[in-house]
């Protein structure tokens, strides 16, 4: 708990992970539609935060994973919105 309170990167990464876990749990428990903007924004911003944290110190695997997660989340959200408006 000490590290979380005294290391800003730990706190930032905790917030990012929490955002992704909220979306995941919401979907798995049937409380969040995976096509909703909320679900995709939680995933996109949570993984964006974790991707940022993975740069300091640089961890290639996590940077690739989190960057892909951001783009896939935004793609899914905009694809669904485009179909819905058609």
Secondary structure, 3 states (H helix, E strand, C coil): CHHHHHCHHHHHHHHHHHHHHHHHHHHHCCCCCCCCHHHHHHHHHHHHHHHHHCECCECHHHHHHHHHHHHHHHHHHHHHHHHHHC
